[in-house]
Amino acid sequence: MELGFAVLGVRTTGWSVADDRMTDMAVVFTDTYGSVEEEFAAPPADRLAGRTLAGHHVAFWRRFVGGRAWLEMPVLCTCEASPAHQPHLVRRRLRDCCAAAGVAYDATAGALGDARATAGLLRAYLRPADTPPARPAEPVPCGVLAALLGNLPLDDILGPGATPAEGGYLELVAQAVEEGGLGRSAVAGLVEHARAIGVERPDRLHRGLVPALARAAVAGGVAAGAVRNELVTVAELLGVPPGGVKALLAEADGELIDAYGRGFRPLPPDWPYGEPLRAGQAVAFTGGEPYRRSRLELAAQLAGLRVVNSVSAGTAVLVSGHPRPRSPKGMAAQRAGTRVVTPKLFEKLAAHVQPDGPARTAVTSATIRAWARAHGHLVAPRGRLPRHVHDAFRAAQQDGRPRGAAVPPTLSP
């Protein structure tokens, strides 16, 4: 007989089952619709039979609990379920999902607060019509890498066709990075967990996360000193060659910002490359060596283009080393009639991106840059500003409210 859910909340000293320990545990019993019935610090094992174990990253945290009864229960992970209910979210931590669903979450209430919040989130997922209006998440103290991660769309790293388990695992790694809990034993535990939930290539997700963080740091103007060292350390811990990260940061600090940060250049009279790219247009990439691709993606961001992870009729170009790529993006480009260009040609196009219209020149870029920093957007100290920053600035001038402000705190170089 289906009795409902046992919603688990766990607090630990770290991220390694082998080296860290559980400090707090709570379980909330709910009915099949997520309504709370009972609360426990540790329910008797015989009370678990017939229930589904639910939680945010529940398969990971139950390993700290141990015991055959817990390991044999079917599980429902609210993090893995969140894309189906909240596809717009940039991050999928418990506090992000609860805030978007209008569920109260008190991070200071320990494991019981986590279990109660997860039960409320579960109830919102099971009864979406009863979900109260969403409200913004409360700000939490965080460092530079945490702020970069808070504004980093993990779905773009995952790519199309990613499984819910891969999404949940990447979110777990990102959370360990931002909380400063990443160490060799923690990484070993995370990788072991990845294998247990069917993520066969966690290293591929690591190789996507680290360059994305490096690009965000450069585009946000914070890739210096301690941040560089932190990024290199994270790369080494996650098994990503740090040489590529160092090269990307060094090149971006000099050549790339010099090449793409001088404002819009007029097209040469004998421009031979067809229709130029315009600020705010979407570009996608497929294949290629990871760090060369990261370099090109960063060049696109500094040039005011939007890097997207899928190809549609609205995508301006697909960058590929093959004229007719057979990847999913390549096939989508053929169906949509999207232009396919080589990396070498893209560098020329990105160096001569043109304005998207007079509205961009109504105020100086310095004014928009100052406004963006004041409202939490990550913007480079020089170079073209992304389209979404211009859009947010214009919206704020129209109604006097800072719409479109980013979640992380202001990061000034």
N, C-alpha and C positions, 0 to 999 in steps of 0.2 A: 504494500500500500504506500502511495506517495504521501509523505507527511509534510513536505515543504522543504525549507532550506535551513541549513546551519551556516550562518554567516560568520566568517572568521576574521578576527582582528589580532595582529601580532606585532609586537615591538621587539627589536633585537639590538645587540651592540654593534652589528655590522652586517656584511653581505655574504659571509662564508659560513656554511653550516658546520664545517670542520673546526673552524677557529673562533667563531663568535657564538653567543648564546642568546636565548630568548629571555627577555626581561619582563614581558607583560603579555598576557593573552586574554582574550575575551571571545565569547561566542553568543550570537543572538539567534534564537530560533524564530523563524517566520512561517506563515502559512504559504500555500502555493502562489499567492499573489504578492508576497513580500511584506505583509503586515506582521508586526512584531508580536510574538506570543510570550517568550521568556528570554531572560538574559542570564549568562553564566560566566564565571571565571574559567571553569574547566568542567564541562558536562560529563556525566558518566558515559563510558563507551557504549553501553547498551541503549542509550538514548539517541545515538547517532544513526542506528539502523533505519533504513527507509528514507533518509533525508539526502539531499544533494548539498555538498559542501560548496559554498559560494564565498567569493572574496575578490579583492583587487590584487592580481598576481597570486591567486590562491594556490596554484600548484607549486609555486616557489616557497611561500611562507609556511605551508603545511609541513614542509621538510624539517623545519625547526621544531615542530610539535612532536613528530615521531609517533610511533604506535601503529599497529596493523589496521585498527578500525578506521583511522584517518586516511591511511594510504589506499584503502579499498573503496572509499566513497567516490561516487561520480562527482565531477567538479563543474562549476560554472564560473568563469572568470569575467568580472564586469569590465576589466580593461580590454580584453579581447572582444567582448560584446559591444563596446562603445562605438566603433565605427559605424555599425548598423543603425544606431540610435542617435549618434551625435557626429555625423560625418564632417562637420565644419571645424572641429577642434584642431588646434595646432599641436597641443600636448594633451596627454591622456592620463596624467596623474590623478589620484583619487580626488584631490581638491579641484582640479580642472573639470572633471566629469560632474562632480557634485554641484559646482557653481553653475555650470551650464544647464543642469537639470533643476535648479532651484532647491537643492537639498542642503540642509544645514550641515556644516562640517567644522568641528572644533579640533584642530590639530593638537591642542594641549591636553585633550581628554584621554590620551593614551590609547591602548588597544581597544577599550570599550567604545571610545569615540570613533575609531576607525570602523569597528563592526557596525555601530549604529548608522554611520554615514553610508556604508556600503549597503546596508539593508534598505535605507531610503533610496539609494541609487537603483538598487534592484527593483524596488517597488515602482519607481518612475519608468524603468524599462518595461516592466510587465504591464503597467497601466499608464501608457503615455498620455492618454486623454486627461488624466488626473494630475499631470505634472504642473506645479505652479510656475509662474513666470520666472525666467532665468534672471540671475543677478550676478554681478561681477565677483570674481574671487577676491578674497582679502589679500593685500600685498604681504609677501613674506620676505624676510631678509635673505639675500643671496649674493654670491660673488659674481665675478665677471663671466666665468664659464656658465654658471647657472643662468645668468641673464641671457646669454647667447642661446642656450638651449631652450629657454622659455619662449623664444621667438623663432625657433627653428622648426619648420614643418617636417616632422619625421616621416610623414607619408611620402614626401618627395624622395627620401632616401630609400624607402622600401621599394618603390616602383610598382607598376601594375602587376597584378597576379600574386602579390604577397599574401601569405596566409595570416589568419588572425594570430596564430602562435608566433610568427615572426614579428608582427607588430607589437605584441605584448612583450616579447623578449627585448626588442630595441628600446621600448619605453623603460624597461627595467634597467638596462645598461645606462641609458641617459640619466635616469634618476640616481643611480649610483655615482655617476660622474659629478652631477650637480651637488650632491650631498657630501662630496669629498670622501666617499667610502670606497673608492676604487683602489685595491691593492692586488698583489699577485694571488693571494688565496681567494679574494673575492671574485676575481676574474675566473679562476679555476672553478669556483662554485657556480658562477653564472653560466659558463660554458657547459658544465655538467648538467645544469638545469635545461639548457637549450636542447641538448641531446635527448633528455628525458621527455620533452614535450614535442619532439619531432622536428626541431630546427636543425637541419643537417649541415648548414654552412653558416654558423655564427660569425666566422671570420669575414664573410662577404658583407655582413651588416656592419661589422667593425670598420671595414675599409671604406664604407660609405659614410659612416658617422664622423670619423676624424677629419677628412678633408672638408666636409660640410661645415664643421666647427671652425676650421681654419679660414675658410672663405668668409664666414660670418664675422669672424674677428677682424679681418682686413676691411671688409665692407663697412663695419661699424667703427673703424678707426681705433681699435683697442688692441691690435696685434703687436704689442711691444713688451719688452722686459719679462716680467713674471708671467704674463699671459702666454708668451711664446714658450717659456719653460714648461708651463702647465700643459700646453698642447702636446709638446714633445713627450712629456711623461705619460700622458694619456695614451698617445700612439704606441709607445713602447709596451705599456701594460696590456693593451688590447692586441698586441702582436702585429701592429701596422708599422711598416718600415718608417722610422722617424726621419730618414733622409729626405723623403718626399715632402713631408710637412715642412721641414726647414727650408727646402728649396722653394716651396710655394710661398711661404711667408717672406723670404728674402726677396724673391722676384717681385712679389706684389708690393713690397715696400719701396722698390725702386722702379724697375722697368714698367710694370703694369700700371701703376698710378701715374707715372710720367706719360705713358702712351695713351691712356684713356681718361685722364683727369684734367684735360685742358679746355673743356667746354666743347661745344659743337663746332666742328670744322666744316667749311664749305667743301662741296665736292669738287675735285679737280676738273678742269674743263674737258679733259679727255677720259672721264670716268668710264671704265670698260666693263663694270660688273653688274650692270642692270639696275633694277630698282634697289635703292639703298634701304637699310633698316632704319626704323624710326623709334624714338624713345618710347618706352612702354610696350613695345611689341614683344610677343612671346617667342622664345627660341627653345629648342630641345636638342639633346645630345644622345647619341647611341654609340656604343662600342668605344674602342680606343683605350690607351694606357691610362690608368686611373688618375695619375697626377697631371698628365698633360690635359686631360679632360677637366680636372679641377681648375687648372690655370685658365682654360678657355671659359669655363662657367663664371669664374671670378671676373675675367675681362668683360663678360657680358653684363654682369651686375654693375661694374664700375662705369660701363657705357650707358646705363639707364635702361637696359633691357630686362625682361622678366624671364628667368629660367624656369621652365616647367618640365614635368616628368611624364607627360603624355602628349601625343600629337592629335590635333583636331584641325578643323577648317580655319580656326583662328590662330594657328601657329604660323609664324612668318617663315622660319627656316628650321630644318633638321640638319644638324652637323654630324657628319659621318665620314669615315675614311673610305667608304665604299659608295659608288654612285647609286646603287640599288640595294640598300641594306635589307637583309631578310629577317631582321629582328622585328618584334611586335611594333616598335615605333616606326621602323622602315615600311612595314606593310600598311600601317595607318597613314603614313605620309603619302603613299601611292594612292590610297583611296580618297584622301582629302585634297590631293593635288598640291601638297606642301613642297616647297622648293628644298632640295637636298644639296648642301654645299660641303666642300672639304674643310678640314680644320684650317688650312692655310688661307683659303678664301674667306672664311669666317673672320679671321684676324683682321683682314682688310676691311670687311664690312663693319666690324665692331669699332674699328678706329675712325670710321666716318659716319657714325650714327647721326641722323638728322632730327631736328625738333619735330614734335608731333603736332604743333599748332601754336598760334600766337599766345594762347593762354599761359604757356610755360614761361613767357618772357614778360608777363605783366608785372612781376616783382623780381627782385634780384635773387639769385640762388642763395646768397648769404643769409637773406631774411628767412627763406624757407628752411635752410639748414639749422638756423638758430631755433626756429619754432619746432622743428622735428626733434631736436635734442631735448628741448624743454618738455616735450610730451612723450618721451620714452622711445622714440624710433632710433634704430641703429643706423647711423649714416656715416659715410666716410668723411675724413677731414677735408678732402678735396674731391673733385670729379663730379660727374653727373649724378643727380639725385634720381632714385627710382620713381617710376610713374605713380606707385601707390602713395608715396610721400606727397607728391604734388596734388593728387586727388584729395588726400586727407586735409592738406593745407587749405585748398579751395573750399572744401566742405565746412571747415571750421570758420572761415571768413564769412560764409553765407549765413550761418545760424549762430555764430558766436560761441559754439561749443567745440571742444577738442575731439571731434569724432575721429575714429580711426587710430587713436593713440595706442601704441604697442603696450604689451603687458609688462616687459622688463623695465627696471628703472633706467634713468638716463645714464649713458656711458659716454663720458667726454674723454678725448685722448689726452 
